Amino acid sequence: MRSGERSITVAYKDVDFDVGYDYSPGEKMVKYYSDGHGYPGCDPSIEINFIEYEGRDMSEYFADEMGYFELEIWEQTEPFDDYI
């Protein structure tokens, strides 16, 4: 999956919210470059930009629940293992 902004619908307590997020793909590890140093790589990541309900941003009300929304995004989207 390519990087960039996306949106998805996430149900929370039987209410559907529109969640906007940025996705950054992981990067492969490089053991050695030609000059002898390497790069450990990184895992794919997402960052939530907003959580909306009926066009209103509700993000501030879910500050303690961001982990739930992130997990739902990971579970609803295609596997992000193309960087390995």
C-alpha positions in Angstrom: 0.0 0.0 0.0 1.4 3.4 -0.9 1.8 6.2 1.6 -0.7 9.1 1.9 -3.9 10.2 3.5 -6.9 7.9 3.7 -10.2 7.6 5.4 -12.2 4.7 6.7 -15.4 4.0 8.7 -14.9 2.7 12.1 -17.7 1.5 14.4 -17.4 2.5 18.1 -20.1 1.4 20.5 -22.5 0.8 17.5 -21.9 4.3 16.0 -20.0 4.7 12.7 -17.3 7.4 12.6 -15.3 8.6 9.6 -11.6 8.4 10.5 -8.9 10.1 8.5 -5.4 8.9 8.8 -2.0 9.0 7.2 -0.2 5.8 6.3 3.5 5.4 6.0 4.8 2.2 4.5 7.6 0.3 6.3 11.1 0.3 4.9 13.3 -2.7 4.4 16.4 -3.1 6.4 19.7 -2.6 4.5 22.6 -4.5 6.1 25.3 -2.6 4.2 25.5 0.3 1.9 28.5 0.7 -0.3 30.2 2.8 2.3 29.8 0.2 5.0 27.0 1.5 7.1 23.5 0.1 7.2 19.9 1.1 7.9 17.7 -0.8 10.4 14.5 -0.2 8.4 11.2 0.8 10.0 7.7 -0.7 10.5 4.7 0.7 8.6 2.7 3.3 10.6 -0.6 5.1 10.7 -1.4 8.5 12.3 -5.0 9.5 12.9 -5.8 13.0 11.7 -9.5 13.2 12.5 -12.5 11.3 13.8 -15.8 12.7 12.4 -19.4 12.1 13.1 -22.0 13.7 10.7 -19.3 16.1 9.5 -18.2 17.3 13.0 -14.7 16.6 14.3 -15.0 14.5 17.4 -11.2 13.8 17.8 -10.9 15.6 21.1 -13.5 13.3 22.7 -11.5 10.2 21.7 -8.0 11.2 22.9 -8.0 8.2 25.3 -9.4 5.8 22.6 -6.9 6.4 19.8 -5.5 3.0 20.3 -8.9 1.4 19.6 -9.3 3.4 16.4 -5.7 2.6 15.2 -6.3 -1.1 15.9 -9.5 -1.1 13.9 -7.8 0.6 11.0 -5.1 -2.1 11.0 -7.7 -4.8 11.1 -9.9 -3.4 8.3 -7.1 -2.7 5.8 -5.1 -5.0 3.7 -1.9 -6.6 5.1 1.0 -4.1 5.3 3.7 -6.7 5.0 4.9 -5.6 1.5 8.0 -3.9 3.1 9.5 -7.1 4.5 
